[in-house]
């Protein structure tokens, strides 16, 4: 007996050593995965943090009453007043070419900012007021250090004259960087300094609401029928195989289906969250059905037998006893499906949600875009300022996903029951 134990000792040592190596390899894999995740998130965050700050320029504008007709304040030429203020501020700029560059220091939104102020307070006519305007994206990039002043002028969009004007504004305290609330509360724009994510965020929210409202109840009822009531024959096996296959179909195929059926056949509004949510619902249905069936199978058979034994009908057994116990697993399937739907771009491109939409949609029937599509559009823009917007929108999308998952986890724990 002792000799046999002695002979097995090297083998036991080798097995123990292999188990230790396996544990360290697992820990190493987790460490590498976390490291890559941290590098990715930190890189995106470092690139996107600049989008949370926006440069503003202060100008003294004379609200000439001769140019501002009290009866037509909305139609006045406010851009001329701003140009005059810039010429007054930099009186040494006389050449026409330099004046055009001077006018580009402020954003094209400046005249609308001035118009809104005068419309709200008509009594300002005839006065000289100091007002802060949003700077152009080139000025903003220079202030943030994304345009190096040491670079040759042929390789940058701001020459030495413009840089000297900016330095003069900084020295006089007429240029400062502020929190960019416009990024969160405005829609898309062709100008980087004016672009925001609100319209895309609301479009994604509406699409997800439609998706969840369609896919979750349909997926739950389909899973209950297939798992609890459907006869086990070739037809149910055929349906099961097709559901499993649909879960692996590329998302763009669902976009083609939505284009052919919902838009061309049914004539539903193009680029609307209604159609986007319906396409995403088709895409997430297989995932929810598969996860829900697995949750139903995980309920112990004794629950069904006990319910039937006390006289409950099959429907009462399922809906009063089995389904409540399987609901946490069903919610998990919904989490996976909705998370996939939140980040999808290809099916939404096929149904027209790639269109430029600046206005925030008020219903699921109005044209809209989605956050992933907005990120795709900004990433394809040539302006350097849109790179910051793209990274910041990615962070918002990740935060949106985390909040949605946390809400689903809280709901799952609330409805979780022990057996």
C-alpha positions in Angstrom: 0.0 0.0 0.0 2.8 2.4 0.9 4.8 1.4 -2.2 1.8 2.1 -4.5 1.3 5.6 -2.9 5.0 6.4 -3.4 4.8 5.4 -7.1 1.7 7.7 -7.6 3.4 10.7 -6.0 5.2 12.0 -9.1 1.9 11.7 -11.1 0.0 13.6 -8.5 2.7 16.3 -8.5 2.5 16.6 -12.2 -1.3 16.9 -12.1 -1.1 19.5 -9.4 1.5 21.4 -11.4 -0.7 21.3 -14.5 -3.7 22.6 -12.5 -1.7 25.5 -11.2 -0.5 26.3 -14.7 -4.1 26.2 -15.9 -5.2 28.6 -13.2 -2.4 31.0 -14.0 -3.2 30.9 -17.7 -6.8 31.7 -16.9 -5.8 34.6 -14.7 -3.4 35.8 -17.4 -6.2 35.6 -20.1 -8.5 37.7 -17.8 -5.7 40.2 -17.2 -4.9 40.6 -20.9 -8.6 41.0 -21.7 -9.0 43.7 -19.0 -5.8 45.4 -20.2 -7.1 45.5 -23.8 -10.5 46.8 -22.6 -8.8 49.5 -20.5 -6.6 50.6 -23.4 -9.6 50.8 -25.7 -11.7 52.7 -23.3 -8.9 55.1 -22.3 -8.0 55.7 -25.9 -11.5 56.5 -26.9 -12.0 58.7 -23.8 -8.8 60.6 -24.3 -9.9 61.4 -27.9 -13.5 62.2 -27.0 -12.9 64.4 -23.9 -12.2 67.3 -26.2 -15.8 67.3 -27.5 -17.0 68.3 -24.0 -15.2 71.6 -24.3 -15.9 74.4 -26.8 -14.1 77.6 -27.5 -16.0 80.9 -27.4 -15.1 84.4 -28.6 -16.3 87.7 -27.1 -17.2 90.5 -29.4 -18.6 94.0 -28.9 -21.5 94.3 -31.3 -23.3 97.6 -32.1 -27.0 96.9 -32.7 -27.5 99.5 -35.3 -31.2 100.5 -35.3 -31.0 101.4 -38.9 -30.1 97.8 -39.8 -32.6 96.3 -37.3 -36.1 97.1 -38.3 -38.3 96.7 -35.2 -41.0 95.1 -37.3 -38.7 92.6 -39.0 -36.2 91.5 -36.4 -36.2 87.9 -37.6 -35.2 88.8 -41.1 -32.4 91.3 -40.3 -28.8 90.8 -41.5 -27.1 89.9 -38.2 -24.2 88.5 -40.0 -23.2 92.0 -41.3 -23.3 93.3 -37.7 -20.9 90.5 -36.6 -18.6 91.2 -39.5 -18.5 94.9 -38.6 -17.7 93.9 -35.0 -14.8 91.8 -36.1 -13.5 94.6 -38.4 -13.7 97.0 -35.5 -11.9 94.6 -33.2 -9.1 94.1 -35.7 -8.9 97.5 -37.4 -5.5 96.7 -39.0 -7.1 94.0 -41.2 -7.7 95.7 -44.6 -7.2 93.2 -47.3 -10.3 91.4 -48.6 -8.6 88.0 -48.3 -7.6 88.6 -44.7 -11.1 89.8 -43.9 -12.6 86.5 -45.2 -10.3 84.7 -42.8 -11.2 87.1 -40.0 -14.9 86.3 -40.5 -14.1 82.6 -40.2 -13.0 83.0 -36.6 -16.6 82.6 -35.4 -19.1 79.9 -36.2 -21.8 80.3 -38.8 -24.2 79.9 -35.8 -23.1 83.3 -34.5 -25.7 85.3 -36.4 -28.5 83.1 -35.1 -27.2 83.6 -31.6 -27.4 87.3 -32.0 -30.8 87.1 -33.7 -32.3 85.2 -30.8 -30.9 87.7 -28.3 -32.3 90.7 -30.1 -35.7 89.0 -30.7 -35.9 88.3 -26.9 -34.8 91.8 -26.0 -35.8 94.3 -28.7 -34.8 97.2 -26.3 -31.2 96.4 -27.0 -31.4 98.1 -30.4 -29.1 101.1 -30.5 -26.7 99.7 -27.8 -23.3 98.2 -28.0 -23.3 94.8 -26.2 -20.6 92.3 -25.4 -21.7 88.8 -26.4 -19.9 85.4 -26.5 -20.1 83.6 -29.8 -19.1 80.0 -30.6 -15.7 79.8 -32.3 -15.2 78.0 -35.6 -13.9 74.4 -35.5 -10.4 75.5 -36.7 -10.0 77.9 -33.8 -11.3 75.3 -31.4 -8.8 72.7 -32.7 -5.9 75.2 -32.4 -6.9 76.0 -28.8 -7.1 72.3 -27.9 -3.7 71.6 -29.3 -4.9 69.5 -32.2 -3.3 71.9 -34.7 0.3 72.4 -33.9 1.4 76.0 -34.5 4.9 74.8 -35.4 3.6 72.9 -38.4 4.2 74.4 -41.9 1.3 76.7 -42.9 0.7 74.6 -46.1 -0.1 71.7 -43.8 -2.5 73.4 -41.5 -5.8 75.3 -41.9 -4.8 78.3 -39.8 -2.0 80.6 -40.9 0.2 82.9 -38.8 -2.1 85.9 -39.2 -5.1 84.0 -37.8 -2.9 82.6 -35.0 -1.9 86.1 -34.1 -5.5 87.2 -34.0 -6.3 84.3 -31.7 -3.4 85.1 -29.4 -4.5 88.7 -29.2 -8.0 87.6 -28.2 -6.5 85.3 -25.5 -4.3 88.1 -24.1 -7.4 90.4 -23.8 -9.5 87.7 -22.1 -11.9 87.6 -25.1 -11.4 83.9 -25.8 -12.1 81.0 -23.4 -13.1 77.4 -23.4 -16.4 76.4 -21.9 -18.4 73.2 -21.2 -20.0 72.1 -24.5 -23.6 71.5 -23.5 -24.6 71.8 -27.2 -23.1 68.3 -27.8 -25.9 66.8 -25.6 -28.8 69.1 -26.3 -28.7 69.7 -30.1 -29.0 67.7 -33.2 -26.6 66.9 -36.0 -25.0 69.7 -38.1 -22.6 70.1 -41.0 -20.4 72.3 -38.8 -18.5 70.2 -36.2 -18.7 72.9 -33.5 -22.5 72.8 -33.7 -23.1 69.1 -34.0 -24.8 67.2 -31.2 -26.2 63.7 -30.4 -29.7 64.5 -29.1 -31.5 63.6 -32.4 -29.5 60.3 -32.7 -30.0 59.5 -29.0 -33.8 60.0 -29.2 -33.9 58.0 -32.5 -32.1 55.1 -30.8 -34.3 55.3 -27.8 -37.5 55.2 -29.9 -36.1 52.3 -32.0 -35.3 50.3 -28.9 -38.7 50.9 -27.4 -40.4 49.6 -30.6 -37.9 46.7 -30.7 -38.5 45.7 -27.1 -42.3 46.2 -27.4 -42.4 43.8 -30.3 -39.7 41.3 -29.7 -40.0 40.6 -26.0 -43.7 39.5 -25.8 -43.5 37.7 -29.2 -40.3 35.9 -28.2 -41.6 34.9 -24.8 -44.9 33.5 -26.1 -43.2 31.7 -29.0 -40.7 30.1 -26.5 -43.5 29.1 -24.2 -45.5 27.5 -27.0 -42.6 25.7 -28.5 -41.3 24.4 -25.2 -44.5 23.6 -23.3 -47.3 23.0 -25.8 -46.0 22.3 -29.3 -46.1 18.6 -30.3 -42.6 17.1 -30.8 -42.8 16.3 -34.5 -40.9 17.1 -37.7 -42.6 20.5 -38.0 -41.5 21.7 -34.5 -38.0 20.4 -35.2 -38.0 22.3 -38.5 -39.1 25.5 -36.8 -36.4 25.0 -34.1 -33.7 24.5 -36.7 -34.7 27.7 -38.5 -34.8 29.7 -35.3 -31.2 28.6 -34.6 -30.2 29.5 -38.1 -31.8 32.9 -38.0 -29.8 33.8 -34.9 -26.6 33.6 -37.0 -27.9 35.4 -40.1 -26.0 38.7 -40.8 -27.8 41.7 -39.7 -27.8 43.3 -43.1 -30.1 40.6 -44.4 -32.7 41.8 -41.9 -32.2 45.3 -43.3 -32.9 44.0 -46.8 -36.0 42.3 -45.5 -37.2 45.5 -43.9 -36.5 47.5 -47.1 -38.5 45.0 -49.2 -41.4 44.4 -46.8 -41.9 47.3 -44.5 -40.9 50.1 -46.9 -41.7 48.8 -50.4 -44.7 46.5 -49.7 -46.3 48.2 -46.7 -45.3 51.7 -47.4 -44.3 52.6 -43.9 -42.4 55.9 -43.3 -38.8 55.8 -44.4 -36.0 56.6 -41.9 -38.5 56.3 -39.0 -37.8 54.7 -35.6 -40.9 52.6 -36.2 -39.4 50.7 -39.2 -36.0 50.7 -37.5 -37.5 49.1 -34.3 -39.4 46.5 -36.4 -36.2 45.5 -38.2 -34.3 45.2 -35.0 -37.1 43.2 -33.5 -36.9 40.7 -36.3 -33.1 40.5 -35.6 -33.4 40.0 -31.9 -36.4 37.6 -31.9 -34.3 34.4 -32.4 -31.9 35.3 -29.5 -34.8 35.9 -27.1 -36.6 32.7 -28.2 -33.5 30.6 -27.7 -32.6 32.1 -24.3 -36.3 31.9 -23.1 -36.5 28.2 -24.1 -33.3 27.5 -22.2 -34.7 29.3 -19.1 -38.0 27.2 -19.3 -36.0 24.0 -19.5 -34.0 25.0 -16.5 -37.1 25.0 -14.3 -37.2 21.7 -12.4 -39.8 19.2 -13.6 -41.0 18.9 -10.0 -42.5 22.4 -10.2 -44.7 21.2 -13.1 -45.5 17.9 -11.5 -46.5 19.6 -8.2 -48.7 22.1 -10.0 -50.5 19.4 -12.0 -50.8 17.2 -8.9 -52.9 19.8 -7.1 -55.2 20.2 -10.0 -53.8 23.1 -12.0 -54.4 23.0 -15.8 -51.4 23.0 -18.2 -51.9 26.7 -18.9 -52.1 27.5 -15.2 -49.0 25.4 -14.6 -47.0 27.3 -17.2 -48.2 30.9 -16.5 -48.6 30.7 -12.7 -45.6 28.5 -11.8 -43.1 27.8 -14.6 -43.0 31.2 -16.4 -42.4 33.3 -13.2 -39.4 31.1 -12.3 -38.0 31.3 -15.8 -38.6 35.1 -16.1 -35.0 36.1 -14.9 -33.5 33.9 -17.7 -35.9 35.4 -20.2 -34.8 38.9 -19.2 -31.2 37.8 -19.7 -32.0 36.8 -23.2 -33.7 40.2 -23.8 -30.6 41.9 -22.4 -28.4 40.1 -25.0 -30.8 40.8 -27.8 -31.3 44.5 -27.0 -27.6 45.0 -26.5 -27.0 43.6 -30.0 -29.8 45.8 -31.4 -28.3 48.9 -29.7 -25.0 48.6 -31.6 -26.3 47.6 -35.0 -25.7 49.9 -38.0 -26.1 47.8 -41.2 -29.9 47.1 -41.0 -30.6 50.8 -40.2 -28.5 51.9 -43.2 -30.7 49.8 -45.5 -34.0 51.4 -44.3 -32.7 55.0 -44.7 -31.8 56.0 -41.2 -28.4 57.1 -42.6 -30.0 60.3 -43.8 -28.8 63.7 -42.3 -31.4 64.5 -39.6 -30.8 67.7 -37.6 -34.2 67.9 -35.9 -35.0 65.8 -32.8 -37.9 63.4 -33.6 -41.0 63.8 -31.6 -42.6 60.4 -32.4 -41.7 57.0 -33.9 -43.1 58.1 -37.3 -40.8 61.0 -37.9 -37.4 60.7 -39.7 -34.5 60.0 -37.4 -31.1 58.5 -37.2 -29.5 56.3 -34.5 -26.3 56.6 -32.4 -24.4 53.9 -34.2 -25.3 55.4 -37.6 -24.4 58.9 -36.3 -21.0 57.6 -35.2 -20.5 56.0 -38.7 -21.4 59.3 -40.4 -19.0 61.4 -38.2 -16.2 58.9 -38.6 -16.4 59.3 -42.3 -16.2 63.2 -42.1 -13.0 64.8 -43.2 -13.0 67.5 -40.5 -10.6 66.8 -37.6 -13.2 68.1 -35.1 -15.6 65.3 -35.9 -13.0 62.8 -34.6 -13.6 64.1 -31.1 -17.4 64.0 -31.7 -17.1 60.4 -32.8 -15.2 59.3 -29.8 -17.5 61.1 -27.4 -20.5 59.6 -29.1 -19.0 56.1 -28.6 -18.6 56.8 -24.9 -22.3 57.9 -24.8 -23.3 54.7 -26.6 -21.3 52.6 -24.1 -22.9 54.5 -21.2 -26.3 54.0 -22.7 -25.6 50.2 -23.0 -24.4 50.0 -19.4 -27.4 51.9 -18.0 -29.8 49.6 -20.0 -28.0 46.5 -18.8 -28.1 47.7 -15.2 -31.8 48.4 -15.4 -32.4 44.9 -16.8 -30.3 43.3 -14.1 -32.2 45.1 -11.4 -35.5 43.9 -13.0 -34.2 40.4 -13.2 -33.2 40.4 -9.5 -36.6 41.9 -8.6 -38.5 39.1 -10.3 -36.0 36.3 -9.4 -37.6 33.5 -7.3 -35.8 30.7 -5.5 -37.0 27.1 -5.8 
